[in-house]
């Protein structure tokens, strides 16, 4: 008999299906409850939080850059102010990927708004900012450039024209090496500044007063909330509900009052026109820098507009080096301008008396040596005393003074006047010059044979040649010390600060130095008389005081660019212009009550009296006779608080 086998159990399958359906339904119900609970949490319990968060997606915080502080001269003439300007800016997150940024920049090059050579530096600047920051890629657009961009505006996403305040220098190149300039914030700048403090700011101070007092001039940025659409463009909210938008106004930077007198500054730069040189004028009673000129100069407005790499390279490669501040960084042999100091040292140490005479046959040799040191006047000065030696700049007289003093005492005494060290002026870039000594030479040379200090080197330093180097600022600072009878002050450019919103200027105190000790009034008088004789008929710079209503004391100097051979003569006609001697001059006036001390340096200018005397006279007249000097016209003056 065949047994029947059940292959399909319908009732069993139905039971399994029912169980599984119940389990699946329970899982779905649980998940739906979880979703409902989450929705209840998000939309009811956390409504306020997420409402504010969603609001943030359509409210953008825009920084408001502060207005940069103004800069005035001592008479209230504006030297640096702010003017509205239009600039092209890019927001990386709105442009898109890095490739899209590159493509946008290339399109700007193709339509002539950017220079191809500037693209690498522009890219570095863009990538150094956050993706949401608006980065300037071209400053101070002209009307033609704005019109050109407007025509092609549809091709660019995330790039637009914005109105900003830009720096403006009404006098252009005048006093640029004292003022400095502002330029676009670079990637290097971003590495050492607080990015939040410079949000929305495109320019930062470089060099001079603009750089040194950046924190004072910059101010504090503000912000405002702006309603934007999905594309990030500002919109006006329609309907009954409008979100509350907040705003914090920026705080402007403080204004600076400088010690500069623009009449004297203009006179100095006009006197140096067409030359490579420097003029520094100081008030000997305070250390205030009345004029600080270095030529050739450059227009700082070009930096504020944004120089291309090609334009900057032209400035750097210019053989006349307009970017170099010769007043602070030009270290040159001071030549015969040091002779009054060595004369004073001889009186101070008692190695010479004022009326003691020496004979100048036109040459000098050390005892036991055949080497001949010549005087600039080949036939000599004959019998000569200290006052006349200063007035006539007799080399032989000062060879003997140096030999009697010795290099150690020369170094010690000259250091009291600031030679060989920084003056401490309140702008960066100063060089210390060099006041040599045997100790210096031992450290400067590694070869033992070169470490020995020779007596002949002392003689050469005695006429301001050899190893000795000084900057025009040091020369002006030192002659101010003579004018003030040994009282010295640290030179300064900034004399006052005016906080934002105030009409009162906070005057900064002068900073006195230790000065030159143990010099008697009679000894100072000898130097005054010798230098005044140099500025009188028969002196080396007689042209400086002709017809002046004040008395002038001065000393000229000539510094060799190269050394002459034993039998070689200096023939200006046979020497290239850049190999000719430098011309120097120091002076102060009025002699009886000095108000201004200055130094003039003209590179390859040959004789200091011939070329420096007229320049110094212009500066003296501009400062001491202000009624006769033309006031800087067409420029605003310091007004009430902003």
C-alpha positions in Angstrom: 0.0 0.0 0.0 1.4 3.4 -1.0 1.6 6.0 1.9 0.5 9.6 1.0 3.0 12.4 2.0 1.8 16.0 2.5 4.1 18.3 0.6 2.5 21.8 1.4 1.3 22.9 4.9 -1.0 25.8 4.2 -2.0 26.3 7.8 1.7 26.3 9.0 2.7 28.8 6.3 -0.2 31.1 7.3 0.9 31.1 11.0 4.5 32.0 10.0 3.2 34.8 7.7 1.0 36.2 10.5 3.9 36.2 13.0 6.2 37.9 10.6 3.6 40.5 9.7 3.0 41.3 13.3 6.8 41.7 13.9 7.2 43.9 10.8 4.3 46.1 11.7 5.7 46.5 15.2 9.0 47.6 13.7 7.4 50.0 11.3 5.2 51.5 14.1 8.2 51.9 16.3 10.1 53.7 13.6 7.2 55.9 12.8 6.9 56.8 16.5 10.6 57.6 16.5 10.3 59.9 13.5 7.2 61.5 15.1 9.1 62.0 18.3 12.0 63.5 16.5 9.8 65.8 14.5 8.1 66.9 17.8 11.5 67.5 19.3 12.8 69.5 16.4 9.6 71.5 15.6 8.2 72.0 19.0 10.7 71.6 21.8 13.7 73.1 19.8 11.7 75.5 17.7 13.5 78.7 18.9 17.0 77.2 18.4 16.5 76.0 14.9 14.6 79.0 13.9 17.6 81.2 14.8 19.9 78.7 13.1 17.9 78.8 9.9 17.9 82.6 10.1 21.7 82.5 10.1 21.6 80.8 6.7 20.0 83.9 5.2 21.7 86.6 7.3 25.3 87.3 6.5 27.7 89.2 8.8 29.6 91.8 6.9 32.6 93.5 8.5 32.8 97.3 8.4 36.4 98.5 8.1 37.4 101.5 10.3 38.5 104.8 8.9 42.3 105.0 9.1 43.7 107.9 11.2 44.9 111.0 9.5 48.5 112.3 9.6 49.3 116.0 10.0 52.5 118.1 10.1 53.3 120.3 13.1 51.2 123.1 11.6 48.1 121.1 11.0 48.7 120.5 7.3 47.2 117.1 6.2 49.9 114.7 5.0 47.8 111.6 4.7 44.0 111.3 4.5 41.3 108.9 3.2 39.3 109.1 0.0 36.6 106.8 -1.4 37.7 104.4 -4.1 36.3 101.4 -6.0 38.0 98.1 -6.0 37.4 94.6 -7.5 36.9 91.9 -4.9 36.4 88.1 -5.0 34.7 85.8 -2.6 36.0 82.3 -3.1 33.0 80.2 -1.9 30.8 82.1 -4.3 33.1 81.6 -7.3 33.3 77.9 -6.8 36.2 75.5 -7.0 39.9 76.4 -7.2 39.7 75.7 -10.9 36.8 78.1 -11.3 38.8 80.7 -9.4 41.7 80.3 -11.9 39.3 80.5 -14.8 37.8 83.7 -13.5 41.2 85.3 -13.0 42.2 84.3 -16.5 39.0 85.9 -17.9 39.9 89.2 -16.1 43.3 89.0 -17.7 41.8 88.5 -21.1 39.6 91.6 -20.8 42.5 93.7 -19.6 41.6 94.2 -15.9 44.5 92.2 -14.5 48.1 91.7 -15.5 49.2 88.1 -16.2 52.4 88.6 -14.2 50.3 89.4 -11.1 48.2 86.3 -11.2 50.5 84.1 -9.0 50.6 86.6 -6.2 46.9 87.3 -6.4 46.2 83.5 -6.1 48.4 83.3 -3.1 46.5 86.2 -1.5 43.1 84.6 -2.3 44.1 81.2 -0.9 45.5 82.8 2.3 42.0 84.1 3.2 39.0 82.2 4.4 36.6 81.1 1.6 33.9 83.4 2.8 36.1 86.5 2.9 35.9 89.2 0.2 39.5 89.5 -1.1 40.6 92.6 -3.1 42.2 91.6 -6.4 42.5 95.1 -7.9 42.6 98.4 -6.0 41.3 101.8 -7.0 39.6 101.1 -10.3 39.4 103.9 -12.8 36.1 104.9 -14.5 37.2 103.1 -17.6 38.0 99.9 -15.7 34.7 100.0 -13.9 32.8 100.4 -17.2 34.8 97.5 -18.7 33.9 95.2 -15.8 30.2 96.3 -15.9 30.1 95.2 -19.6 31.4 91.7 -18.7 29.7 91.5 -15.3 27.5 88.6 -16.3 30.5 86.4 -16.9 31.7 86.5 -13.3 30.1 85.0 -10.2 31.5 85.9 -6.8 33.4 88.9 -8.2 32.1 92.4 -7.8 33.0 96.1 -7.3 33.0 97.4 -3.8 33.4 101.0 -2.4 36.2 101.4 0.2 38.1 104.2 1.7 41.6 104.3 0.3 44.7 106.1 1.5 45.6 109.4 -0.2 48.8 111.5 0.1 48.0 115.1 -1.0 51.7 115.9 -1.5 52.6 112.8 -3.5 56.3 112.0 -3.2 57.0 114.7 -0.6 58.2 113.3 2.7 57.4 109.7 1.6 60.5 108.2 3.4 59.3 109.7 6.6 55.6 108.9 6.1 56.0 105.5 4.5 53.0 104.2 2.7 50.1 101.7 2.8 49.7 98.7 0.4 47.5 95.7 0.0 47.6 93.1 2.9 49.8 90.3 1.7 50.0 86.6 2.8 53.1 87.6 4.8 51.2 90.3 6.6 48.4 87.9 7.5 50.9 85.6 9.3 51.6 88.2 12.0 48.3 90.2 12.3 45.0 89.4 13.9 42.8 88.6 10.9 39.6 89.5 12.8 41.0 93.0 13.5 41.6 93.5 9.7 38.3 92.0 8.5 37.1 94.1 5.6 40.4 96.1 5.5 42.5 95.9 2.3 45.4 98.1 3.1 48.1 98.0 5.9 51.0 100.4 6.7 54.4 99.7 5.3 57.6 101.4 6.4 57.9 104.9 8.0 55.2 106.3 10.3 52.5 104.3 8.5 54.2 101.1 9.4 55.5 101.8 12.8 52.2 103.3 14.1 49.9 100.8 12.3 48.1 99.9 15.5 47.4 103.5 16.4 46.2 104.4 12.9 44.2 101.3 12.1 41.3 101.5 14.4 38.7 98.8 15.3 36.4 97.2 12.7 32.6 97.0 13.2 30.0 94.7 11.6 26.5 94.6 10.2 24.1 91.8 9.5 22.7 91.7 5.9 19.8 89.6 4.6 20.9 87.6 1.6 19.3 85.2 -0.9 20.6 81.7 -1.8 23.2 83.3 -4.1 24.5 85.3 -1.3 23.3 88.7 -2.7 21.7 91.2 -0.3 17.9 91.3 -0.5 15.0 93.3 1.1 12.7 91.0 3.1 9.1 91.3 2.0 6.1 90.4 4.1 5.0 90.9 7.6 8.0 89.2 9.3 11.3 90.9 9.1 14.3 89.6 11.1 16.1 92.0 13.5 19.5 92.8 12.0 22.2 94.2 14.3 25.1 96.5 13.6 28.2 97.6 15.5 29.8 100.7 14.1 33.6 100.7 13.7 36.0 102.9 15.7 38.3 105.1 13.6 42.0 105.1 14.1 43.7 107.9 16.0 45.2 110.8 14.1 49.0 111.5 14.3 50.7 114.9 14.5 54.2 114.9 13.2 57.2 117.1 13.9 57.7 117.8 10.2 57.3 121.3 8.9 56.2 121.0 5.3 57.8 124.4 4.4 61.2 123.1 5.5 60.5 119.6 4.0 59.6 121.1 0.6 62.7 123.3 0.7 64.9 120.3 1.4 63.5 118.2 -1.4 63.5 121.0 -3.9 67.1 121.7 -3.0 67.9 118.0 -3.7 66.0 117.9 -6.9 67.8 115.8 -9.6 70.3 114.5 -7.1 70.8 111.4 -5.0 71.0 112.5 -1.4 69.4 113.3 1.9 68.6 116.1 4.3 67.7 115.7 8.0 66.8 118.8 10.1 66.3 118.6 13.8 65.2 121.0 16.5 68.1 120.8 19.0 65.9 121.7 21.9 63.6 118.7 21.6 64.8 116.2 19.0 61.8 116.9 16.8 62.7 116.0 13.2 61.7 119.1 11.2 62.6 117.7 7.8 63.6 114.2 6.6 64.2 114.0 2.9 65.7 111.3 0.7 66.0 111.6 -3.0 65.0 110.3 -5.5 61.7 109.5 -4.0 58.5 107.8 -5.2 54.7 108.4 -5.1 53.1 106.5 -2.3 49.7 106.9 -3.9 50.8 104.3 -6.5 51.2 101.7 -3.7 47.8 102.5 -2.3 46.4 102.0 -5.9 48.2 98.7 -6.2 51.5 98.4 -8.1 51.8 95.6 -10.6 54.8 93.3 -10.3 56.3 95.0 -13.3 55.9 98.5 -11.8 57.5 97.4 -8.5 60.4 95.7 -10.3 61.1 99.0 -12.1 61.4 100.8 -8.8 63.6 98.1 -7.3 65.8 97.9 -10.4 66.2 101.7 -10.7 70.0 102.4 -10.3 69.2 105.5 -8.3 67.4 103.3 -5.7 64.3 105.5 -4.9 63.0 103.0 -2.4 66.1 103.3 -0.2 65.8 105.8 2.7 69.2 107.4 2.5 68.6 109.5 5.5 68.4 106.4 7.8 70.0 103.6 5.8 72.7 105.4 3.9 75.9 104.8 5.8 78.8 106.8 4.3 82.2 108.1 5.4 81.3 111.5 7.2 84.5 113.2 5.9 85.5 116.5 7.4 82.2 117.0 9.2 83.7 115.1 12.1 86.5 117.6 12.7 84.6 119.9 15.1 84.0 116.9 17.3 87.7 115.9 17.4 88.6 119.5 18.1 86.2 119.4 21.1 87.7 116.0 22.2 91.2 117.6 22.1 90.0 120.4 24.3 88.1 118.0 26.6 91.1 115.6 27.1 93.6 118.5 27.3 95.8 117.4 24.4 95.4 120.8 22.6 94.5 124.4 23.5 92.4 126.7 21.3 95.3 129.1 20.6 98.0 126.4 20.1 99.2 126.4 16.5 100.5 123.7 14.3 102.2 124.0 10.9 100.5 122.6 7.8 102.9 122.3 4.8 100.3 120.3 2.8 101.3 116.9 4.0 102.0 114.9 7.1 103.9 111.7 8.1 104.0 109.8 11.3 107.3 109.8 13.1 109.5 107.0 11.6 107.2 106.5 8.6 107.7 107.4 5.0 104.0 107.3 4.2 102.7 110.7 3.3 99.2 111.8 4.3 98.2 114.8 2.3 96.0 117.8 3.0 93.2 118.8 0.6 95.1 122.0 0.0 98.3 120.8 -1.6 100.3 123.9 -0.8 99.2 123.8 2.9 97.6 126.2 5.3 100.8 127.3 7.0 100.6 128.1 10.7 97.1 127.4 11.9 95.1 127.4 15.2 92.1 125.4 16.1 89.4 127.9 15.1 91.0 128.5 11.7 91.6 124.7 11.3 87.9 124.1 11.6 87.0 127.0 9.3 89.5 125.9 6.7 89.1 122.2 7.3 92.8 121.6 7.5 93.6 117.9 7.2 97.2 118.1 8.5 96.0 119.8 11.7 93.5 117.0 12.4 95.9 114.3 11.5 98.0 115.6 14.4 95.0 115.9 16.7 94.0 112.3 16.0 97.6 111.1 16.6 97.5 112.9 20.0 94.1 111.7 21.0 94.5 108.1 20.0 91.7 105.8 18.6 90.5 104.7 22.0 89.7 108.3 23.2 88.3 109.2 19.8 86.0 106.2 19.9 84.9 107.0 23.4 84.2 110.7 22.8 82.4 110.2 19.4 80.2 107.6 20.9 78.9 110.3 23.3 77.5 112.1 20.2 75.8 108.9 18.9 78.3 107.8 16.3 78.3 104.1 15.8 74.9 103.4 17.3 71.3 103.8 16.5 69.7 107.2 17.3 66.4 105.5 18.3 64.2 107.5 15.9 60.6 106.3 16.0 60.5 104.7 12.5 62.1 101.5 11.4 65.0 100.8 9.1 67.8 102.8 10.7 71.4 101.7 10.4 73.9 102.2 13.2 76.8 103.3 11.1 80.3 102.5 12.4 82.7 104.2 14.9 85.8 101.9 14.6 88.1 100.9 17.4 90.8 98.2 17.9 88.3 96.0 19.7 85.9 96.3 16.8 88.6 95.4 14.3 89.6 92.3 16.3 86.0 91.0 16.1 85.4 92.1 12.5 88.4 90.3 10.9 89.2 86.6 11.3 92.7 86.8 9.9 95.1 87.6 12.7 97.2 89.7 10.4 94.2 92.0 9.7 93.2 92.4 13.4 96.1 94.8 14.2 95.1 98.5 14.5 97.7 100.6 12.7 98.5 104.3 13.7 97.8 105.4 10.1 94.2 104.1 10.5 93.8 106.5 13.4 94.8 109.4 11.2 92.4 108.5 8.5 89.5 108.2 11.0 90.6 111.7 12.3 89.3 113.2 9.0 86.2 111.0 8.8 87.5 108.4 6.3 88.6 104.8 6.6 86.3 102.5 8.4 84.2 105.2 9.9 80.6 105.4 8.6 77.6 107.6 9.6 74.1 108.1 8.3 72.7 111.6 7.6 70.4 111.2 10.6 73.4 110.5 12.9 75.1 113.6 11.5 72.1 115.7 12.2 71.6 114.3 15.6 75.3 114.9 16.5 75.3 118.5 15.2 72.1 119.1 17.2 74.2 118.0 20.2 76.8 120.7 19.4 74.1 123.3 18.9 72.5 122.5 22.3 75.9 122.5 24.1 75.9 118.8 24.8 72.2 118.3 25.6 70.8 115.6 23.4 67.4 114.2 22.6 66.2 111.0 20.9 65.0 112.1 17.4 61.3 111.7 16.8 58.7 112.2 14.1 55.4 111.7 16.0 54.8 114.4 18.6 51.1 114.0 19.3 48.2 111.6 19.0 44.5 112.7 18.6 42.1 109.9 19.7 39.0 109.3 17.5 36.1 111.6 18.5 38.3 114.1 20.3 39.5 117.5 19.3 42.4 117.5 21.8 45.9 116.3 20.9 47.8 114.2 23.4 51.3 115.6 23.2 54.1 113.0 23.7 57.0 113.9 26.0 60.5 114.5 24.6 63.1 111.8 25.4 66.4 113.4 26.6 69.6 111.4 26.5 72.6 111.5 28.8 74.3 114.1 26.7 78.0 115.0 26.4 79.5 115.5 29.9 82.3 117.6 31.2 82.7 120.1 28.4 83.0 123.7 29.6 81.2 126.7 28.1 84.5 128.1 26.9 85.2 124.9 25.0 81.8 124.9 23.4 82.4 128.5 22.4 85.6 127.6 20.5 83.6 125.1 18.4 80.9 127.7 17.8 83.4 130.2 16.6 85.3 127.8 14.4 82.0 126.6 12.7 80.7 130.2 12.3 84.0 131.1 10.7 83.5 128.3 8.2 80.1 129.9 7.2 81.7 133.4 6.9 83.7 135.0 4.1 86.9 133.0 3.7 85.4 129.8 5.1 84.7 126.6 3.3 80.9 127.3 3.1 80.8 131.1 2.9 77.7 130.9 0.6 75.4 129.7 3.3 75.2 132.9 5.3 75.3 135.6 2.7 72.6 138.1 3.4 71.0 136.0 6.1 69.3 137.9 9.0 70.6 135.1 11.4 74.1 133.8 12.1 75.0 130.3 10.8 77.6 127.8 12.0 78.5 125.1 9.6 81.1 122.5 8.6 81.6 120.9 5.2 82.9 117.5 4.3 84.0 115.5 1.3 84.0 111.7 1.4 86.0 109.6 -1.1 84.2 106.9 -3.0 87.5 105.2 -3.9 91.1 105.6 -2.7 93.6 107.4 -4.9 97.0 105.8 -5.6 100.2 107.3 -4.3 100.9 109.5 -7.3 97.3 109.7 -8.5 95.4 113.0 -8.6 91.7 113.5 -8.4 90.5 114.8 -11.8 86.7 115.1 -11.9 86.7 115.2 -15.7 88.2 111.7 -15.9 86.0 110.1 -13.2 82.6 108.6 -13.8 79.8 110.5 -12.1 79.0 107.7 -9.7 82.6 107.4 -8.6 83.0 111.1 -7.7 83.3 112.2 -4.1 80.3 112.6 -1.8 79.5 116.1 -0.6 78.4 116.6 3.1 77.5 119.5 5.3 76.4 120.0 8.9 75.1 123.3 10.2 72.9 125.0 12.8 71.3 128.5 13.2 70.9 131.0 14.8 74.3 130.5 16.5 73.3 132.5 19.6 70.1 130.6 20.1 69.9 127.5 17.8 66.5 126.5 16.6 67.5 124.2 13.8 70.4 121.8 13.2 70.7 119.9 9.9 72.9 117.6 7.8 73.0 117.6 4.1 74.4 114.6 2.1 74.7 114.6 -1.7 75.8 111.3 -3.3 78.7 112.0 -5.7 78.1 115.7 -5.1 81.9 116.4 -4.6 82.4 119.5 -2.4 79.9 119.8 0.5 80.1 123.6 0.7 79.4 124.2 -3.0 76.4 121.9 -3.3 75.2 121.6 0.3 75.4 125.3 1.3 72.5 126.4 -0.9 70.4 123.5 0.1 70.9 124.2 3.8 70.2 127.9 3.3 66.8 127.0 1.7 65.8 124.9 4.7 67.0 127.5 7.2 65.0 130.3 5.5 61.9 128.1 5.2 61.9 127.3 8.9 63.4 130.4 10.5 61.7 132.9 8.2 58.2 131.3 7.7 56.6 134.5 6.6 58.8 134.6 3.5 58.4 130.9 2.7 55.4 129.8 0.6 52.8 127.9 2.6 51.8 124.5 1.1 48.7 125.5 -0.9 45.6 123.7 -1.7 45.7 121.2 1.2 43.3 120.9 4.1 44.5 121.5 7.7 43.7 119.9 10.9 40.1 120.5 11.9 37.8 119.4 14.6 37.4 115.8 15.7 35.9 113.4 13.2 
